[in-house]
Amino acid sequence: MSKRRQSGYASGASRWWVKVKCPHWKLANSERWRVFEKPGGDVMKPIASVEEGVRLIESFKGLPQEFQLAVPDTMLDDVGINMAVITDHVLKRGREPDGFTQASGYRVYRYKALKCN
């Protein structure tokens, strides 16, 4: 982030702060898109509905840490109902969320085996 030269300092978000990606950043992050690849080289396609996400969760046969789910930003409602439904099905399958990576227009959620205390 950079501040416009003529503006004074103010903490927090401001219209005077400008996001800048210098040539060094662009070079260092030129392969960043690979973070969103599935094993085998395919780029993840976001789900189109909660129902599609549930079908993917229920049909996945691999290890919990191999499962990833691409959820479009448009499905992240203010109340969190969509993710609550998805998470409920994930928990039923013995998995729990293990973070996400933000992509352009969607998040790729990672999962791991459920820890039972």
N, C-alpha and C positions, 0 to 999 in steps of 0.2 A: 504494500500500500504506500502511496505517496501523497503528500499534502501539497496543495497549490502554494506556490511561493508567497503570494500576496495575502494569504489567509493566516489568521492567528491560530494558536493551538487551542483545541477544545477536545476533551475526552469524549469517547463514544462515537457512534456513527454520525457522519456529517456529509453533506453534499460536496464539501471541499476536499474530501479524501478520494483519491483516484486509484483504481486497481491498475497496476502496471505489470506487464510480463516482459521482462527484458530479454534480449537475445540469449543470454546465458541460461535463463529459466527455460525458455523454449527448447534449447538444445538438451538440457539436462532432463526434461520431461517429454521428449519426443516419442518415447516408447510407453508412455503412461497408459495408453489405451489397452495395453496387454493385461493390466490389472483386472479388466472386465471380461477377459476371455474365459470360456469354459475349458476344462481339460479336453484336448483334441483340437483346439484352435478356433472354435466357434465363438463369436462375440455373443454375450447373453442378450436375449430378447426379453423385455419386460412383459409380465403377465398382463392380460387384457381385462381380467376380472378376478374377484376373490375366489369364485368357483374354480377358475383355472388354476390358481395358486393351490387350493385345497387338493385338486386332482394331482398336481405335481408332487405335493407333500405325501399324499397317500400312496402314490405309485413308485416313489423312489426306493430303491433296494440297496443302495451303497451305505458306506459308513456315514455317521452323522456329520463329521467334519468335512465330508466331500459335498454335502448338499448346500446349494446356494439358491437364492430366490431373488430375481430382479423385480422390484416393485416400482411402478411409475409414481412420480411425485403427485400426480393427480389423484392417486388412491389414498394418499396420506391425509385423511379428513381431520378436521379440528378436534373431534371427540376421540378419535382413535378406534372407531368400531371396526374398520376393515382390518387393521393390524391385530386387533384383539381376536378376531375370528381366525386369522392366519396363525397367530401365536398359539391359540388353543389347540389347533390341529397339530402344530409342531410339537407341543408338549405331550400330546397323546401318543406320538410316535417315539417318545423317549429322547427328544432333542430339546435344546434351549438356545436362544439367540446368543451369538458370539460377536456382535458388532455388525457394522455395515460400512460400505464404501460408497460415497456419493459419486454418481456418474452424471452425465448430461441428461437431465430429465427423469432420472430414476436412481434408486438405491439398490445395491447388491448386498443382500443380507447373508451373513454367514451363520452357521449353526455348529453346535458341538453336542456331545452326549450329555444327557441330563444328569446333574449331580443330585443324588438323593441323600439327605442327611438322616 
